[in-house]
Amino acid sequence: MLWFVGLGVSGEESIPVEVVKVIQKADMVYLESFTSPIYNQHEEKLKSLTSGNFKIAKRWLVEDGQEILRAAKDSNVVLLSYGDPYIATTHIELRTRAELEKIETKTIHSASAITSMVGEAGLQFYKIGRIVTIMNEKKSLLTPYTTIFKNLLQGLHTILLLEYNEVENYFLDPKNAISDLLEVEKEQKRNVVNENTFAIVASRIGFETQMITAGKFSNLLKINFGEPPHSLIITGKLHFTESDAMKVLTECLDKPLDNSNEIKSISIQMIEKYVPMVREALEEIKPFYNNVKEYQEILQNAIFNFSKEKTVITGAGRTDSGVHALAQVAHFDLKKQINKKSFLPGINQHIGNKPVTVLKINKTDKNFHARFDAKKRTYQYTIINRQSPLALQKNQAWHIRKKLDVKAMKKGAKLLLGTHDFSTFRASSCGAKSPIKTMEKISIKKNKDKITLKFTSKSFLQQQVRSMVGCIKYLGEGKWSIDTFKKSFKSKKRTKCASPAPACGLYLAKVTY
């Protein structure tokens, strides 16, 4: 026979009569010592009630279970536990093993500190969520932190049992547990706990020195809770009867607070966190696509309004937001024959005051493609190098106040001529299949305070020209040496590139067919 017997929460004074009878008739009595500390007077009292053998059972003995099961096959054995015997999972496992080995088992249940502290604190037990233990090991703290989070999402209270180490006679202090949770919050940043988190510390439940203190973390950290054992409760959604009871039944330092009120699911937190980042990213790449469509629609609408025929405009290249085009080339197909003399002024008339004008119209072969048939493209970048602010050139050039060394800029630009891997100057969102491009011509000229840079190639990577100008500007300022410029170029890493020059100074100057 194997008895599983609970001793309740108040020591020898609360031992039920039926427990005393079972102990007195037992051949062997084990008192487990790992779920709660054993006080000397309690041990002596239990020994005095025992007519058979008495032994303190440490964790390993109960977990192994062989000694207890062997004894229970031929004799009457009792396993004593503080609280209820089945609060500890090891006891449930041991009973299961006993039944499988055809050993008869019986149980005497009793009050547990876990169940008792809920009522003593004025809380409703049906609102208790998953119970978890806080260990002293920092790496294990994520589990209780996550448990609190999940419970709060459902408005539930969380009972946090504090580690008890029977070998070292160590109990985790409530203030250390609170401090550890706040440290996890700094890493996880889910807004689960903070200094205003409302909690309850239950100390020595069932004993004369019982103490239940409720308040915010910030105030609980100032309290001396005395001797262990202690437990911590993080309150969830509070019913008004719970709040009223807590004010009366506990030492309430602060007004009871619903910790679940501000809690948000991970999905909502991720949305709140990442949507602004996504929106910012979209705003960043918007210029690479927006204006092309805008000007395309302007021209397409103008052609339709004039010819009454829908068509699609295809440009020789795209220009980012703020980038200008002096000589953009585009093609479109019409089924109808057009009058060139009336078509050009007609298109411009329908464009109206939009920032687009058509300078010339030519009839081409039906296989002509403005983008793919282009042999060369020339981009021009304009810098105004002076102290005085821009007036007429505002939003049309890059204003740099620090005097630039044009010779150094030219020296660096020469390194870019020829066929190279231009990955350093390639935007992260660039969709080009290959970073290999051939730079056919680069010129840098200065006329008074105006510096003009021109780049000619068959095609360019996204942000390539602006990125090259940004690096060349570093040379002109003396911020980079020619060696640093060369290393940046040869690194093929975007992270080694200078900040791209602003779009306002860049012009698509010429497309050659």
C-alpha positions as CSV (number, residue, x, y, z in Angstrom):
1,M,0.0,0.0,0.0
2,L,1.3,3.5,-0.9
3,W,-0.4,6.5,0.6
4,F,0.0,10.0,-0.8
5,V,-0.8,12.4,2.1
6,G,-1.0,16.2,2.2
7,L,-0.1,18.0,5.4
8,G,-1.8,21.3,4.5
9,V,-0.3,24.8,4.9
10,S,-0.1,25.4,8.7
11,G,2.4,22.8,10.0
12,E,1.8,20.3,12.7
13,E,-1.1,22.3,14.1
14,S,-3.3,21.7,11.0
15,I,-2.7,17.9,10.5
16,P,-6.0,16.2,10.1
17,V,-7.0,13.4,12.5
18,E,-7.2,10.9,9.6
19,V,-3.6,11.8,8.6
20,V,-2.4,11.0,12.1
21,K,-4.1,7.6,12.0
22,V,-2.5,6.7,8.7
23,I,0.9,7.8,9.9
24,Q,0.6,5.8,13.1
25,K,-0.3,2.6,11.2
26,A,2.5,3.0,8.6
27,D,5.5,0.7,8.4
28,M,7.5,3.4,6.6
29,V,6.9,7.2,6.4
30,Y,8.7,9.4,3.9
31,L,8.6,13.2,4.3
32,E,9.5,14.8,0.9
33,S,11.7,18.0,1.3
34,F,12.0,19.5,-2.1
35,T,8.6,21.2,-2.7
36,S,8.8,23.1,0.6
37,P,11.4,23.5,3.4
38,I,10.9,21.3,6.5
39,Y,11.0,23.1,9.9
40,N,12.7,21.2,12.7
41,Q,9.7,21.3,15.0
42,H,7.5,19.9,12.3
43,E,9.9,17.0,11.6
44,E,10.1,16.1,15.3
45,K,6.3,16.2,15.6
46,L,5.9,13.8,12.6
47,K,8.6,11.5,13.9
48,S,6.7,11.3,17.2
49,L,3.5,10.2,15.5
50,T,5.3,7.5,13.6
51,S,5.4,4.0,15.0
52,G,7.4,2.6,12.0
53,N,10.5,4.0,10.3
54,F,10.8,7.7,9.3
55,K,12.9,9.2,6.5
56,I,13.4,12.5,4.8
57,A,12.9,12.1,1.0
58,K,15.0,14.3,-1.2
59,R,14.0,15.0,-4.8
60,W,16.2,12.3,-6.3
61,L,14.7,9.7,-4.1
62,V,11.1,10.5,-5.1
63,E,12.0,11.0,-8.8
64,D,13.8,7.7,-8.9
65,G,11.0,6.1,-6.8
66,Q,12.5,2.6,-6.7
67,E,13.0,2.5,-3.0
68,I,9.5,3.7,-2.2
69,L,7.9,1.3,-4.7
70,R,9.8,-1.7,-3.4
71,A,8.8,-0.9,0.2
72,A,5.1,-0.3,-0.8
73,K,4.8,-3.8,-2.4
74,D,5.1,-5.6,0.9
75,S,4.3,-3.0,3.6
76,N,2.3,0.1,4.4
77,V,4.1,3.2,3.1
78,V,3.2,6.9,3.4
79,L,4.7,9.7,1.4
80,L,4.0,13.0,3.2
81,S,4.0,16.4,1.4
82,Y,3.3,19.9,2.5
83,G,0.1,21.3,0.9
84,D,-1.7,18.8,-1.4
85,P,0.4,15.8,-2.6
86,Y,-0.5,16.2,-6.3
87,I,0.7,19.8,-6.6
88,A,4.1,18.2,-7.4
89,T,4.1,16.4,-10.8
90,T,6.7,13.9,-9.4
91,H,4.0,12.5,-7.0
92,I,1.5,12.0,-9.9
93,E,4.2,10.1,-11.9
94,L,5.1,8.0,-8.8
95,R,1.4,7.0,-8.3
96,T,1.1,6.1,-11.9
97,R,4.1,3.8,-11.7
98,A,2.7,2.3,-8.5
99,E,-0.6,1.5,-10.1
100,L,1.1,0.0,-13.2
101,E,3.1,-2.3,-10.8
102,K,-0.2,-3.4,-9.1
103,I,0.5,-1.5,-5.9
104,E,-2.6,-0.1,-4.2
105,T,-2.6,3.6,-3.7
106,K,-4.7,5.9,-1.6
107,T,-4.7,9.7,-1.2
108,I,-5.5,12.2,1.5
109,H,-5.8,15.6,0.0
110,S,-5.2,18.8,1.9
111,A,-5.1,22.6,1.4
112,S,-2.2,23.9,-0.8
113,A,-0.5,27.2,-0.5
114,I,-1.2,27.7,-4.2
115,T,-4.9,27.4,-3.7
116,S,-4.9,29.2,-0.4
117,M,-3.0,32.3,-1.4
118,V,-5.6,33.0,-4.1
119,G,-8.5,33.4,-1.6
120,E,-6.3,35.0,1.0
121,A,-5.4,37.7,-1.5
122,G,-9.0,38.3,-2.5
123,L,-8.8,36.9,-6.0
124,Q,-11.1,34.5,-7.7
125,F,-9.6,31.1,-8.4
126,Y,-11.3,30.5,-11.8
127,K,-9.4,33.5,-13.1
128,I,-6.0,31.9,-12.5
129,G,-4.0,31.2,-15.6
130,R,-1.0,28.9,-16.1
131,I,1.2,28.6,-13.0
132,V,5.0,28.8,-13.5
133,T,8.2,28.8,-11.4
134,I,10.8,31.5,-11.5
135,M,14.3,30.1,-11.2
136,N,17.4,32.0,-10.3
137,E,19.0,31.1,-13.6
138,K,18.7,34.1,-15.9
139,K,18.4,32.0,-19.1
140,S,15.2,30.4,-17.8
141,L,13.4,33.6,-17.2
142,L,11.9,33.8,-20.6
143,T,9.4,31.1,-19.8
144,P,7.8,32.9,-16.8
145,Y,7.9,36.2,-18.8
146,T,6.1,34.5,-21.7
147,T,3.6,32.8,-19.4
148,I,2.7,36.2,-17.8
149,F,2.3,37.6,-21.3
150,K,0.0,34.8,-22.5
151,N,-2.1,34.9,-19.3
152,L,-2.5,38.7,-19.5
153,L,-3.8,38.4,-23.1
154,Q,-6.7,36.4,-21.6
155,G,-7.1,38.7,-18.6
156,L,-5.9,35.9,-16.3
157,H,-3.8,36.2,-13.1
158,T,-0.4,34.5,-13.0
159,I,0.9,32.7,-9.9
160,L,4.7,32.7,-9.9
161,L,6.3,30.1,-7.6
162,L,9.8,31.2,-6.5
163,E,12.6,28.7,-6.7
164,Y,13.4,26.6,-3.6
165,N,16.7,24.7,-3.6
166,E,16.7,22.1,-0.8
167,V,20.5,21.3,-1.2
168,E,21.6,24.9,-0.7
169,N,18.5,25.8,1.4
170,Y,17.9,28.7,-1.0
171,F,14.7,30.5,-1.6
172,L,14.5,33.1,-4.4
173,D,13.6,36.5,-2.9
174,P,10.5,38.2,-4.4
175,K,12.5,41.4,-5.0
176,N,15.0,39.5,-7.0
177,A,12.2,37.9,-9.0
178,I,10.7,41.3,-9.8
179,S,14.1,42.7,-10.8
180,D,14.8,39.7,-13.0
181,L,11.5,40.2,-14.8
182,L,12.2,43.8,-15.4
183,E,15.6,42.8,-16.9
184,V,13.9,40.4,-19.3
185,E,11.5,43.2,-20.3
186,K,14.5,45.3,-21.3
187,E,15.5,42.6,-23.7
188,Q,12.1,41.4,-25.0
189,K,10.4,44.8,-25.2
190,R,6.8,43.4,-25.3
191,N,5.5,45.8,-22.6
192,V,4.6,42.8,-20.4
193,V,5.9,44.3,-17.1
194,N,7.3,47.6,-15.9
195,E,7.7,49.5,-12.7
196,N,4.0,50.2,-12.6
197,T,3.0,46.5,-12.9
198,F,0.6,45.6,-10.1
199,A,1.5,42.4,-8.2
200,I,0.9,40.5,-4.9
201,V,3.6,38.9,-2.7
202,A,2.2,36.1,-0.6
203,S,4.6,35.1,2.3
204,R,4.3,32.2,4.7
205,I,0.8,31.3,3.7
206,G,-1.0,29.4,6.6
207,F,1.4,30.4,9.3
208,E,1.0,32.9,12.1
209,T,3.5,35.2,10.4
210,Q,1.5,35.2,7.1
211,M,2.0,38.4,5.1
212,I,0.3,39.4,1.9
213,T,1.4,42.6,0.3
214,A,0.0,44.2,-2.9
215,G,1.3,47.1,-5.0
216,K,3.3,48.3,-7.9
217,F,6.7,46.7,-8.7
218,S,8.3,50.0,-7.8
219,N,6.9,49.9,-4.2
220,L,7.2,46.2,-3.7
221,L,11.0,46.5,-4.3
222,K,11.2,48.6,-1.2
223,I,9.6,46.0,1.2
224,N,11.3,43.5,3.4
225,F,9.1,40.4,3.1
226,G,10.9,38.4,5.8
227,E,11.4,34.7,5.9
228,P,10.4,32.4,3.1
229,P,8.5,30.8,1.5
230,H,7.1,33.5,-0.9
231,S,5.1,33.5,-4.0
232,L,4.3,36.2,-6.5
233,I,1.0,36.9,-8.3
234,I,0.7,39.2,-11.3
235,T,-2.9,40.3,-11.6
236,G,-4.8,40.2,-14.8
237,K,-8.3,41.7,-15.4
238,L,-9.7,42.5,-12.0
239,H,-13.4,42.1,-11.1
240,F,-14.5,45.0,-8.9
241,T,-15.1,42.4,-6.1
242,E,-11.5,41.4,-6.3
243,S,-10.3,45.0,-6.1
244,D,-12.5,45.6,-3.1
245,A,-11.4,42.4,-1.4
246,M,-7.7,43.1,-2.0
247,K,-7.9,46.5,-0.4
248,V,-9.3,44.9,2.8
249,L,-7.5,41.6,3.0
250,T,-4.0,42.6,2.0
251,E,-1.5,45.3,2.8
252,C,-2.3,47.3,-0.3
253,L,0.3,49.9,-1.1
254,D,-1.3,51.1,-4.3
255,K,-4.7,51.1,-6.0
256,P,-5.3,47.7,-7.5
257,L,-4.5,47.8,-11.2
258,D,-5.5,45.8,-14.3
259,N,-2.3,44.7,-15.9
260,S,-4.1,43.2,-18.9
261,N,-5.5,46.6,-20.0
262,E,-2.5,47.7,-22.0
263,I,-1.3,44.3,-23.1
264,K,-1.2,43.6,-26.8
265,S,-0.7,40.4,-28.8
266,I,2.6,39.8,-30.6
267,S,0.9,40.2,-33.9
268,I,-0.5,43.6,-32.9
269,Q,2.9,44.7,-31.5
270,M,4.6,43.6,-34.7
271,I,2.1,45.5,-36.7
272,E,2.6,48.6,-34.6
273,K,6.4,48.2,-34.7
274,Y,6.9,47.3,-38.4
275,V,4.1,49.1,-40.2
276,P,5.8,52.5,-39.7
277,M,9.1,50.9,-40.8
278,V,7.4,49.4,-43.9
279,R,5.7,52.7,-44.6
280,E,9.1,54.5,-44.3
281,A,10.6,51.9,-46.7
282,L,7.8,52.3,-49.1
283,E,8.3,56.1,-49.0
284,E,12.0,55.5,-49.7
285,I,11.4,53.4,-52.8
286,K,8.3,55.3,-53.9
287,P,10.4,57.8,-55.9
288,F,11.8,55.0,-58.0
289,Y,8.4,54.1,-59.3
290,N,6.0,56.9,-58.6
291,N,7.1,59.6,-61.0
292,V,7.6,57.3,-63.9
293,K,4.0,56.3,-63.6
294,E,2.9,59.9,-63.0
295,Y,4.6,61.3,-66.1
296,Q,3.6,58.2,-68.1
297,E,-0.1,58.8,-67.2
298,I,0.2,62.5,-68.1
299,L,1.5,61.7,-71.6
300,Q,-0.9,58.8,-72.1
301,N,-3.9,61.0,-71.1
302,A,-2.7,63.8,-73.4
303,I,-2.3,61.4,-76.4
304,F,-5.8,59.9,-75.7
305,N,-7.4,63.3,-75.4
306,F,-5.9,64.4,-78.7
307,S,-6.2,61.2,-80.7
308,K,-9.0,59.4,-78.9
309,E,-6.9,56.3,-78.9
310,K,-5.5,54.6,-75.8
311,T,-1.8,53.8,-75.8
312,V,1.1,52.9,-73.5
313,I,4.2,55.2,-73.2
314,T,7.5,53.4,-72.7
315,G,10.5,55.6,-71.6
316,A,14.2,55.1,-72.3
317,G,14.9,55.2,-68.6
318,R,13.3,56.0,-65.3
319,T,14.0,59.0,-63.1
320,D,13.7,59.1,-59.4
321,S,11.6,61.6,-57.5
322,G,13.3,65.0,-57.7
323,V,15.5,63.9,-60.7
324,H,15.1,65.9,-63.9
325,A,15.1,64.9,-67.5
326,L,16.4,67.2,-70.1
327,A,16.1,64.7,-72.9
328,Q,13.9,61.8,-72.0
329,V,12.9,59.6,-75.0
330,A,9.7,57.5,-75.1
331,H,7.8,55.6,-77.7
332,F,4.2,54.7,-78.2
333,D,2.1,52.9,-80.8
334,L,-0.9,54.3,-82.6
335,K,-3.1,52.6,-85.1
336,K,-4.2,55.9,-86.6
337,Q,-2.1,58.1,-88.9
338,I,-1.1,61.4,-87.3
339,N,-0.3,64.8,-88.5
340,K,3.1,65.7,-87.1
341,K,2.6,69.4,-87.4
342,S,-0.7,69.4,-85.4
343,F,0.2,66.4,-83.1
344,L,3.1,68.1,-81.3
345,P,1.3,71.3,-80.2
346,G,-1.8,69.3,-79.6
347,I,-0.1,67.0,-77.1
348,N,1.5,69.9,-75.3
349,Q,-1.8,71.7,-75.1
350,H,-3.4,68.7,-73.5
351,I,-0.5,68.3,-71.1
352,G,-1.4,71.8,-69.8
353,N,0.6,73.1,-66.8
354,K,2.0,69.7,-65.8
355,P,5.8,69.7,-65.4
356,V,6.3,67.8,-68.7
357,T,6.8,69.1,-72.2
358,V,7.3,67.2,-75.5
359,L,10.0,68.8,-77.6
360,K,10.1,66.6,-80.7
361,I,8.1,63.8,-82.3
362,N,9.5,61.4,-84.9
363,K,8.0,58.4,-86.7
364,T,10.0,55.2,-86.1
365,D,10.0,51.6,-87.2
366,K,7.4,49.5,-85.5
367,N,10.1,47.4,-83.8
368,F,11.7,50.4,-82.2
369,H,12.0,50.3,-78.4
370,A,12.9,53.5,-76.5
371,R,14.6,51.6,-73.7
372,F,16.2,48.5,-75.3
373,D,17.4,50.2,-78.5
374,A,19.3,52.9,-76.6
375,K,23.1,52.7,-77.2
376,K,24.1,55.2,-74.6
377,R,22.7,57.3,-71.8
378,T,24.3,60.4,-70.3
379,Y,23.4,61.6,-66.9
380,Q,24.5,65.1,-65.7
381,Y,24.9,66.1,-62.0
382,T,25.0,69.7,-61.0
383,I,26.7,71.0,-57.8
384,I,26.7,74.6,-56.7
385,N,29.8,75.1,-54.5
386,R,29.5,78.4,-52.5
387,Q,28.5,79.7,-49.1
388,S,25.5,81.7,-50.2
389,P,22.2,79.7,-50.3
390,L,20.5,78.8,-53.6
391,A,17.7,80.9,-55.1
392,L,17.0,80.2,-58.7
393,Q,18.8,76.9,-58.6
394,K,16.9,75.7,-55.5
395,N,15.8,72.0,-56.0
396,Q,17.8,72.0,-59.2
397,A,21.3,71.5,-57.8
398,W,23.2,70.2,-54.8
399,H,24.3,73.0,-52.6
400,I,27.7,72.3,-51.0
401,R,29.2,75.1,-48.9
402,K,32.6,73.5,-48.2
403,K,35.1,74.2,-50.9
404,L,35.7,71.2,-53.2
405,D,39.0,70.0,-54.6
406,V,38.0,69.4,-58.3
407,K,41.4,67.8,-59.1
408,A,40.9,65.2,-56.4
409,M,37.3,64.6,-57.7
410,K,38.6,64.1,-61.2
411,K,41.3,61.7,-60.0
412,G,38.8,59.5,-58.3
413,A,36.4,59.6,-61.2
414,K,39.0,58.2,-63.6
415,L,39.0,55.0,-61.5
416,L,35.4,54.4,-62.5
417,L,36.0,54.4,-66.2
418,G,35.8,51.0,-68.0
419,T,34.0,47.8,-67.2
420,H,33.6,47.1,-63.5
421,D,31.4,45.6,-60.8
422,F,29.6,48.6,-59.5
423,S,27.9,46.9,-56.5
424,T,29.2,49.5,-54.1
425,F,27.0,52.1,-55.8
426,R,24.0,49.9,-56.2
427,A,20.8,50.5,-54.3
428,S,19.6,47.6,-52.1
429,S,16.3,47.6,-54.0
430,C,18.0,47.5,-57.4
431,G,16.5,44.8,-59.7
432,A,19.2,44.7,-62.3
433,K,20.4,41.1,-63.1
434,S,24.1,42.1,-63.0
435,P,26.1,44.8,-61.3
436,I,28.7,44.8,-64.1
437,K,28.5,48.0,-66.1
438,T,30.8,49.8,-68.6
439,M,31.4,53.5,-67.9
440,E,32.4,54.9,-71.2
441,K,32.9,58.6,-70.3
442,I,33.1,60.8,-67.2
443,S,33.8,64.5,-67.2
444,I,33.9,67.0,-64.4
445,K,34.0,70.7,-65.2
446,K,33.9,73.8,-63.0
447,N,32.6,77.1,-64.1
448,K,32.8,79.7,-61.3
449,D,30.7,78.1,-58.5
450,K,29.0,75.5,-60.7
451,I,30.5,72.0,-60.9
452,T,29.0,69.7,-63.6
453,L,29.6,66.0,-63.6
454,K,28.6,63.9,-66.6
455,F,28.5,60.1,-66.8
456,T,27.9,58.1,-70.1
457,S,27.1,54.4,-70.2
458,K,24.7,52.1,-72.0
459,S,22.8,51.6,-68.8
460,F,23.0,52.3,-65.1
461,L,22.2,50.6,-61.8
462,Q,19.5,52.1,-59.5
463,Q,21.1,55.1,-57.6
464,Q,24.4,54.4,-59.3
465,V,25.1,58.0,-60.4
466,R,24.0,59.6,-57.2
467,S,26.1,57.1,-55.2
468,M,29.2,57.8,-57.3
469,V,28.7,61.5,-56.9
470,G,28.4,61.1,-53.2
471,C,31.7,59.3,-53.0
472,I,33.4,61.8,-55.4
473,K,32.2,64.6,-53.2
474,Y,33.9,62.9,-50.2
475,L,37.2,63.2,-52.2
476,G,36.5,66.8,-53.0
477,E,35.9,67.6,-49.3
478,G,39.1,65.7,-48.2
479,K,36.9,63.4,-46.1
480,W,38.3,60.5,-48.1
481,S,41.7,59.8,-49.6
482,I,42.1,58.3,-53.1
483,D,43.0,55.0,-51.4
484,T,39.8,55.1,-49.3
485,F,37.8,55.8,-52.4
486,K,39.4,52.9,-54.2
487,K,38.8,50.5,-51.3
488,S,35.2,51.5,-51.2
489,F,34.8,50.9,-54.9
490,K,36.6,47.6,-54.9
491,S,34.8,46.3,-51.8
492,K,31.6,45.8,-53.8
493,K,29.7,46.5,-50.6
494,R,26.9,49.0,-50.3
495,T,27.7,49.6,-46.7
496,K,31.1,51.1,-47.8
497,C,29.5,53.7,-50.0
498,A,29.1,57.3,-49.1
499,S,25.6,58.7,-48.7
500,P,24.0,59.2,-52.2
501,A,23.8,62.7,-53.6
502,P,20.4,64.3,-53.4
503,A,18.1,63.7,-56.4
504,C,17.6,67.4,-57.1
505,G,21.0,67.7,-58.8
506,L,20.6,64.8,-61.3
507,Y,19.5,65.2,-64.9
508,L,19.0,62.6,-67.7
509,A,20.8,64.7,-70.2
510,K,20.9,62.5,-73.4
511,V,19.9,59.2,-74.9
512,T,21.8,58.0,-77.9
513,Y,20.4,55.5,-80.5
